[in-house]
């Protein structure tokens, strides 16, 4: 019986890891494709639906496995994608914000500044300066 419980626990952990990995892939795909610009900001319900889970179960999974609430994790993904896109100086900050699903540049700028400590424009300036100095 003990071995059966251990096997169930290991299977459950493998399943949770698999679902978390699927969620991460879905989030990356959403932000790198045209989905965000077409459909808006990533919605937890969308990811839960794609993973065939309840939203609350996805929230619990992400919190348990990453230590971050689901919405905070999604925002982290947005910031990660934004940092890559902002580095491309052929794109305006407004364009980058809209690509990531923001209809209002001020909301994007506020999130970016809260997460990084600087505005998207200042981040771009700092990163470009850093690479030019090297």
N, C-alpha and C positions, 0 to 999 in steps of 0.2 A: 504494500500500500504506500509506503514511504517513497519507493522508487517511482510509482505512478504519479504521486503528487509532485515530485521533483521534475518529472518529465512534463507534466502539465504546466508547471511554473516556467520551465525553460521554453516551452512552446509559446506560452503567453508572452514572454519577454522577446522572443524572436518575432512574434506577430507585431508587438508594439514597435519594435525597432523598424520593422518593414514598413509599417504604416507611417511612422515618423519620417523615414527616408522618402516615401512616396509624397508626403506632404511637402517636404523640402523641394523635391523636384517640381511639383506642381506650382509652388510659389515662385521658384526661379523661372519656370516657363512662363508663368503669368506676367512677370515683370519684364522678361526679355522679349516676349512676343508683342503683338499689337493688342493683346487682350485688355491690358490696363488702359490704353488710350481709347479703346472702343467701348469698354464696359465700365470703366471707372476704377476706383480703388478696390484692392482685393477684399473680398467679403469672406469672413470665416465660414458662412453657410455654403458658399460655393465649394470650398475645399472639403468640407464635411460631406457634401453631396457626392463629389468626385471620388471620395474615399469610402463611400457607402457607410458613413458613420453619422451619429447624431453630433450636432455642433458641440454640445456639452462634453461628449466623450473626446472629441478632438481637443477641446480646451484643456481637459484633464490630462490627456496624453502629452501635449506640448508642455504644460506646466510641470508635470512629473519628470519628463525626460530632459528638459532644457533649463528648468528653473524660472522660466519667463512665462508670463501670461500670453495667451495666443495673440491678442492684438499687438502686444509689445514685440513679439517675435516677428509678426508680419511687418510692423513698422521698421524693425531692424533690417529686414530683407529689402524694404523700400530704400532705406538709407544706403545699404550696400550697393544696390543697383544705381542709385543716384550718383554715388561717388564715381562710378565708372563712367556714367554718361556725362557728368559735369566736366570731366577731364577733357572731353572732346570740345574744343573751343569753337567748332563750326556750329554747335548747337547753342541756342540761347537757353538761359535758365528757365524761361517760360515754356519753351518747347520740351525741355527735359521733364518739367513738372507735369505737363499734359501727357507726355509719353507714359508716365508712371500713374496716371489716373486722376491727377489733381485738376479740377476745374478752376480752382482759385490758387493763384501763386502764393498768396499770403499764408494759406494753410500749409503748403509745402515748405515755405521758408521757415515758418515757425517750428514745424517738426524737425527740419534739418538742423536748425540752430539749437533746439533743445537737446538733440541727440549728439551733435558734434561740437557745440560751443561756438560755432561760427556760421554765418550765412552761407548759402551756396556760392555766391559770388566771391566771398572772402576765401572760402575753401579752394575754389578754382585758382584764385590768385596765389594762394600759399603753395599749393601743389605744383603749379607751373614754375613758380620761383624756385622751389626746392630742386626741381629737375634741371632747371637752367644753371643752377649753381654747381651742379655735379659735373 
